[in-house]
Amino acid sequence: MSKSEELRVVAFGGGTGLPVLLRGLRDRVEDLVAVVTVADDGGSSGRIRQELGVAPPGDVRNCLVALAGRKGLAEVFNYRFEGGGGDLSDHSVGNIIIAALSDMAGGFTEGVAQAARFLRAKGRVFPAAVESLTLCAHYADGTVARGESAVHEAKKPVERITVEPEGASAPAGVIEAVSGADAVVLSSGSLFTSTIPALLGGGVREALAAFTGPVVYVANVMTQPGETDGFSVSDHLRAIAGHVGPVVTDVLVHTGGLPEGMLERYRAEEAVPVAVDREEIRALGIRLHESPLISQQDTGRGVRHDAARLAGEVRGVALVRL
């Protein structure tokens, strides 16, 4: 087994960014752990959270599917009931299965572990906290928005994010994984409603502060309207540091441009490429790595990292530090 295949990596995040990273790393490292935000309160996940009292399973499901060894079952997990307006309308099968396994196993963390075994996942998946978290966005004018959906709707600059219940612990397996990792990665994604919330489980800040290996942030390529308008790469890094301390050692940034059709769609939504302010990044003491990281295939779904390229860059940073 090569050195790169022996790597132990812990990846934090949620949304669409973390599954892409996991797909790239799953066959390229020996031990892979995903830590996934559990603050979603919309869609199928939000309904399950409200009706069954189970942590929102949607982001966790996407990560399990990305790591699944049983591809047929992964397709079933991703199947979504449509139309009809009945109780199952718009629910993903995997969300229902994870909720059932959580009930049977006596906890969400245990249910997710059961689902991983069911799918023969190549890697482990943990929720960011042992219970559902409610996001609280604090704004400069003193107002507070509660709930991920409310944060998206508020559309004004976020000053800081907290969670309720305050101090909800991360699963013990998360802390153990960080302490034994060769590298930690913070995936791209919604900064204040995905990346940062995945880091707010109790004990994670302390574990990252004690970690001596590289902590790599995969920088967002585009700004997110209503959340990171006008943000540069260094602004993203300062926001992360403001919540969990100056833990990031390296940042991966896409270079090489984007398809014009994709940029036009983003401009229509008032989103623009995130400015790479190199001097500000270096002033923070963070190593900057620039390379083509984006899939050039324009699928109409927006900017997506290329899983293989991203994994290669993460491995390169980790191997330098071994």
Buried (B, 14 or more C-beta within 10 A) or exposed (E): EEEBEEBBBBBBBBBBBBBBBBBBBBEBBBBBBBBBBBBBBBBBBBBBBEEBEBBBBBBBBBBBBBBBEEEEBBEBBBEBBEEEEEEBEBBBBBBBBBBBBBBEBEBBBBBBBBBBEBBEBBBBBBBBBBBBBBBBBBBEEEEEBEBBBBBBEBEBBBBBBBBBEEEBBBBEBBBEBBEEBBBBBBBBBBBBBBBBBBBBBBBBBEBBEEBEBBBBBBBBBBBBBBBBBEBBBBBBBBBBBEBBEBBBBBBBBBEEEBBEEBBEBBEEEEBBBBBBBBEBBEEBEBBBBBBEBBBEEBEEEBBBBBBBBBBBBBBBBBBEEE
